[in-house]
Every structure is written in C-alpha cells, then in structure tokens.
Amino acid sequence: MVKVNEKCMLCAGCVGICPVDAITLYETGIYIDEKCIGCGACIRFCPVGALEE
C-alpha cells in the first residue's frame, strides 16, 4: 500500500490519477484507503515525491 510523507503539498493530483479511487483529499491531508492496489500511478505522478511504497 502507498503511504503519504511530509512532502505532500495537498495538490490533489494523485486523487485524479488513482485508477481505483483509493485516494481522498481532506483539508488536513491525503488519505489512502484499503482499495489501494499498489499500482504506483500516484507515486509516478506526484511532482514532489510525497508518495512512497
């Protein structure tokens, strides 16, 4: 499962790129739920490297 680190700027780019809609943006941060299949699309898309396995 993918995790969000402290580099996240809440740009929400990962929310739209997730093929299984496992990522939700809240005012306080990004939440990745159990639907995550670990495909890495969000990791490759993130402009600041805020997502990791």
PyRosetta script that sets phi, psi and omega in degrees:
from pyrosetta import init, pose_from_sequence

init()
pose = pose_from_sequence("MVKVNEKCMLCAGCVGICPVDAITLYETGIYIDEKCIGCGACIRFCPVGALEE")
pose.set_psi(1, 144.9)
pose.set_omega(1, -179.3)
pose.set_phi(2, -80.7)
pose.set_psi(2, 145.6)
pose.set_omega(2, 178.7)
pose.set_phi(3, -124.0)
pose.set_psi(3, 152.9)
pose.set_omega(3, 178.6)
pose.set_phi(4, -100.6)
pose.set_psi(4, 133.1)
pose.set_omega(4, 177.5)
pose.set_phi(5, -105.9)
pose.set_psi(5, -175.6)
pose.set_omega(5, -174.1)
pose.set_phi(6, -69.7)
pose.set_psi(6, -8.8)
pose.set_omega(6, 179.9)
pose.set_phi(7, -77.1)
pose.set_psi(7, -11.6)
pose.set_omega(7, -175.4)
pose.set_phi(8, -58.3)
pose.set_psi(8, 128.8)
pose.set_omega(8, 179.3)
pose.set_phi(9, -105.3)
pose.set_psi(9, 8.0)
pose.set_omega(9, -179.9)
pose.set_phi(10, 60.1)
pose.set_psi(10, 38.3)
pose.set_omega(10, 179.6)
pose.set_phi(11, -75.4)
pose.set_psi(11, -20.5)
pose.set_omega(11, 177.6)
pose.set_phi(12, 71.2)
pose.set_psi(12, 11.1)
pose.set_omega(12, 177.1)
pose.set_phi(13, -60.8)
pose.set_psi(13, -35.6)
pose.set_omega(13, -179.1)
pose.set_phi(14, -68.1)
pose.set_psi(14, -28.6)
pose.set_omega(14, -178.7)
pose.set_phi(15, -61.9)
pose.set_psi(15, -46.1)
pose.set_omega(15, -178.1)
pose.set_phi(16, -75.5)
pose.set_psi(16, -23.1)
pose.set_omega(16, -176.3)
pose.set_phi(17, -87.5)
pose.set_psi(17, -18.3)
pose.set_omega(17, -176.6)
pose.set_phi(18, -66.7)
pose.set_psi(18, 121.1)
pose.set_omega(18, -177.2)
pose.set_phi(19, -72.8)
pose.set_psi(19, -15.6)
pose.set_omega(19, -179.2)
pose.set_phi(20, -116.1)
pose.set_psi(20, 13.1)
pose.set_omega(20, 178.8)
pose.set_phi(21, 52.0)
pose.set_psi(21, 46.5)
pose.set_omega(21, -178.9)
pose.set_phi(22, -93.2)
pose.set_psi(22, -2.7)
pose.set_omega(22, -175.0)
pose.set_phi(23, -115.4)
pose.set_psi(23, 130.6)
pose.set_omega(23, 179.4)
pose.set_phi(24, -125.4)
pose.set_psi(24, 138.2)
pose.set_omega(24, 177.0)
pose.set_phi(25, -98.4)
pose.set_psi(25, 127.3)
pose.set_omega(25, 173.6)
pose.set_phi(26, -118.1)
pose.set_psi(26, 166.3)
pose.set_omega(26, 178.4)
pose.set_phi(27, -59.7)
pose.set_psi(27, -29.4)
pose.set_omega(27, -176.6)
pose.set_phi(28, -94.0)
pose.set_psi(28, -8.6)
pose.set_omega(28, 179.3)
pose.set_phi(29, 158.4)
pose.set_psi(29, -175.6)
pose.set_omega(29, 178.7)
pose.set_phi(30, -97.0)
pose.set_psi(30, 136.7)
pose.set_omega(30, 177.4)
pose.set_phi(31, -119.6)
pose.set_psi(31, 129.9)
pose.set_omega(31, 176.9)
pose.set_phi(32, -111.8)
pose.set_psi(32, 119.6)
pose.set_omega(32, -174.8)
pose.set_phi(33, -94.7)
pose.set_psi(33, -175.7)
pose.set_omega(33, -174.1)
pose.set_phi(34, -68.6)
pose.set_psi(34, -8.6)
pose.set_omega(34, 176.2)
pose.set_phi(35, -72.7)
pose.set_psi(35, -14.2)
pose.set_omega(35, -178.8)
pose.set_phi(36, -55.3)
pose.set_psi(36, 127.5)
pose.set_omega(36, 179.7)
pose.set_phi(37, -102.5)
pose.set_psi(37, 2.3)
pose.set_omega(37, 177.4)
pose.set_phi(38, 69.5)
pose.set_psi(38, 29.0)
pose.set_omega(38, -177.0)
pose.set_phi(39, -71.0)
pose.set_psi(39, -24.6)
pose.set_omega(39, 177.7)
pose.set_phi(40, 86.2)
pose.set_psi(40, 4.0)
pose.set_omega(40, 179.6)
pose.set_phi(41, -58.7)
pose.set_psi(41, -42.6)
pose.set_omega(41, -179.5)
pose.set_phi(42, -67.4)
pose.set_psi(42, -36.6)
pose.set_omega(42, 179.4)
pose.set_phi(43, -62.4)
pose.set_psi(43, -46.1)
pose.set_omega(43, -179.7)
pose.set_phi(44, -68.1)
pose.set_psi(44, -30.5)
pose.set_omega(44, -176.5)
pose.set_phi(45, -81.5)
pose.set_psi(45, -29.7)
pose.set_omega(45, -173.8)
pose.set_phi(46, -61.2)
pose.set_psi(46, 123.5)
pose.set_omega(46, -176.6)
pose.set_phi(47, -75.1)
pose.set_psi(47, -15.4)
pose.set_omega(47, -177.3)
pose.set_phi(48, -117.8)
pose.set_psi(48, 5.7)
pose.set_omega(48, 178.8)
pose.set_phi(49, 69.2)
pose.set_psi(49, 37.4)
pose.set_omega(49, -176.5)
pose.set_phi(50, -88.3)
pose.set_psi(50, -3.3)
pose.set_omega(50, -179.8)
pose.set_phi(51, -118.2)
pose.set_psi(51, 140.7)
pose.set_omega(51, -178.5)
pose.set_phi(52, -150.7)
pose.set_psi(52, 160.9)
pose.set_omega(52, 178.3)
pose.set_phi(53, -86.8)
pose.dump_pdb("model.pdb")
